[in-house]
């Protein structure tokens, strides 16, 4: 549950920053940027945890 909270906080932070960077009034570009960053973060976390899994 903690990782979901971290993902949500980071997603909204990325969206907020991208909203000001790409210009106010447009929602599409900041939303796509935040989604791509979220997918990148989740992929990196999955790749890092892939080798650490044991059944012990």
Phi, psi and omega in degrees: 000330181295322181292327178296318178297318178296319177298317181294316179298316180292322178299312181291327175294315177297319179296317180296315179293318180294330178297322179279329180288314184277357179103133182289149179102345177250135182253331187298308182295313178298324179294316177296318178299314181294323178293318179295321177293323177296316178296321178296315180295317180294322177294320178293319178295318178297318182293321179292321184279349182297322182273349183266358186279128174227160179261009181283000000 
